Structures are given as C-alpha cells and as structure tokens.
C-alpha cells in the first residue's frame, strides 16, 4: 500500500486526488482538491501564450497541492493538457513548476489524455463490457473516445473547449444572438469530420466525464427531480433537458445575471457555461445522443490507476500499449516494415554498446527504437525532404498511445535528424527544447544516423556490429551477413558519424 497524489492541470482548473493504492491496483481516495486557475484565460481562439498572471496562479496552486500531498506522504504525479501543450511558453511554465512549486509536470499528448480519461471512467461506472462513447469537455480541448473492454477503438482530441469558445465568441461571458449563431456554426463544422469518422463505430452508452457535463447534469436534475436528489453517478443528461437548460442559460446576457438568476448554477462557471453547453448540445446532435450519464472520475483517476499499475504486470500493460500503437503506425506507413526494423536493431546495438558514454537507460532505448521505426513515414508525403515530413507526421499523430507529449517530441526530432543536417540551434523546434532533451536528441540521432548508414542498400548486408570505446576513439566493427559486400554501408556510416563523434568527443571509425 502506498499513497499517490494525481494532479490534472487543465486549461480551466487544476484538480488533485490523493489516494491510498494497493498492489492489486485498487485504491481509496483520501482527499481531493480543486483550484479554478483559468490557465488559458485571455487567449482568443488558439492558446498562443500563457499570461504571467495565469502562470503565477498555476504555480501557487501547485505549491498548495504539493503541501497537501506531503501531509499524506504521497508521491506526486502531475500532467498538463491543452493550455500548456499549445502555449509558446508552455515549457517555461513546466520549468517554473519544477523550480518554484517543486512539482514535475509531464505534458501529455491529446490522444494520451483521451486514453487516461477512458481509463478513469471505467473505474466509476459498470460499463466495461459495453461499447462506450466518452466525452470530456475541457477548457481548451475536448476528448472523444469510443472504447470497449478497456480498449480504445477510436480516440480523438479536438482543439475546442468551453474556455476557448468563451474567449472567442463570448468575452467576459457576455452573449449576443449573433455570437450564439456564429458559435454554433463554428462548433458544428469543427465536429463534423470527427463525428463522421467515429459515429459508424457505434456505442451502447454515452458518458460525460468533465466538469461541464457534471454541472449541466446537476442543472437538469434540479429542474426535473428537485433539490432533494443528491448528485451521483446516476446523473443523466437527456437531449430535451439539455436544450431546456441551454435556452434558460441564454436568456441572460451576462455572467453576473446568469449567476444570480439561474438556480443551481455555480458562480465560477457562469461565464463559460454557455460555451460548454452549446458544445455539448452539438456533440449530442452530431453523434445522435439521446441520453448521457455523467462520471465523477476522469483524467486524474485514470492517471492514478496508471500509476497504481507500477507492478510488473501494470508496467507490461503500458509497454504493450505503447509498442502496439507504434507498430500499428509503422504498418500504416510502411509497405515492408522489415525495411526499417533492421536499422532499428542496429541502432539499439549501438545504443547498448556505447552506454558507458551516454549513460541512458531503457526509456531512451525505447525512444531511439521508435524513431528508427518511424523515420521514413514522411516519404508518405514526399521522398524529397522526407525526414522533415517525418517530424511533422510523428509530432502531430494521434496514434502513439501511452507516450507523453515530450516523448513524442523527442521521437519526432530523432526521426527528423536521421539524415542530412544534424540538430542545430537555428532549427526552431530544436532550439525550443530544454537542454537535457537537446542532449538526448543529439546522442540518439547520432547513433541512428550511423545505423541507417549501415543499412544503406536495404538488403541487410550488415548483420550486426561490435563497438569498442577507447579514450580517443570509438571503433565500430561491422559483421557482414553471409559474406555480403558491405563497402557501401561502411562508407555511408562513416559519412554519417559526425554527430556521434561530436557528442562523444572522440573520433568514430567504422570498418
């Protein structure tokens, strides 16, 4: 039994749950905290930059959360979502969270957020054997998952949320008929491609897992069943009730009026509730939902469950999830996966044989393998400059499940630098990274470049390598497959050795 504190840094609010976790993955919630930080406040449309005031509120909230976690002797795991993920200064916020609040924050990709939300919902509701549509409306993004038996059949993260819509169409919570009409059209057009893609999968039950869904469910329940009925997992949002509540909310033009006149509405949500209700209404229409139940569990519980699986079985589950999604992506872009697998195997041999120099462990080994397998996906766009296309495809893919946003960035950059120019500060995406990750990318891309060179002809001429690390030299001995001619491979690998030589501060000779 151990205590964990799971923190979810949302665009609108920060949440923490502290729980006692058993070895079998079961848990008992000890306490929970919430702070309406409004991290993405004041950014019209896309969240371009976090304001100094918003970052200060976020750092202060994290500091308070850390103190509470310490009173329970709880290990802290914290994840950030769309606001930090998209902001130009998101990495600065992560740095400040670590140095000023003492909390290490992992920025997770949108599809990973969707997976964790689905995992959290399954802990609250008896729907494991049913096909579920999970809808989580956040401040900056909306996650949609169709899943069954704990497996995601489709997961999408959309850059649309109640705070983002409020900033764009209803500044300060003030609404007009024109703004309502324009917002509805915008949401409808935004949802259409995803609904067309996911709806054919079908679902048995729809679940709303966000604060928006909980608040709307509370308002509907209050009007249909009275104040004596307590909130719970059986709270239902029906299409008619949602339309009625939305009509009531839009009678009042300002957030202040809604806070005073709409019975049961939380004052802190009075400015963003119209955007959230309108978005949920359009999701109902797009997916043909008549009835939705709400879940008290979402991302932070999913995160807690993921951490609770720190046993060998749990770690294997997450590793399998990552590997399966990686291989599925490779098979989607590569007609002959074996063509990239051989260079990946050579890259991992080089990684293992030079570990005394770089000092990296299993995490980086997994990242170099992923980059090696995905390095050519950009050829799907164009063979010319395909390494640059590979970066954008990997970076923006929603297929890599179980990876953090940072891990996906490293994989994408190592794939990008497998050929042509090595990492440079003049490359914006590389220059934005923190120094430890720049170093990782230089080392991993340096090893991958040689591995790719050693498979230059694509016929597997080099079966394996043996590396010897000396004070002024790394010697990589090439072992040919069945007496194959490796002249081209050796020449190509030597041509590509400069990045590794620079990182190792010694000559690299391949023969």
Secondary structure, 3 states (H helix, E strand, C coil): CEEEEEEEECCCCEEEEEEEECCCCCEEEEEEEEECCCCCCCCCCCCCCCCHHHHHHHHHHHHHHHHHHHHCCCEEEEEECHHHHHCCCHHHHHHHHHHHCCCCEEEECHHHHHHHHHHHHCCCCCCCCCCEEEEEECCCCEEEEEEECCEEEEEEEECCCHHHHHHHHCHHHCCCHHHHHHHHHHHHHHHHHHHHHHHHHCCCEEEECCHHHHHHHHHHHHHHHCCCCCCCCCCEEEHHHHHHHHHHHCCCCCHHHHHHHCCCCCHHHCCCHHHHHHHHHHHHHHHCCCEEEECCCCHHHHHHHHHHCCCHHHHHHHHHHHHHHHHHHHHHHCCCCHHHHHHHHHHHHHHHHCHHHHCCCHHHHHHHHHHHHHCCHHHHCCCCCHHHHHHHHHHCCCCCCCCEHHHHHHHHHHHHCCCCCCCCCCCHHHHCCCHHHHHHHHHHHHHHHHHHHCCCCCCCCEEEEEEEEECCEEEEEEEECCCCCCHHHHHHHHHCCHHHHHHHCCEEEEC
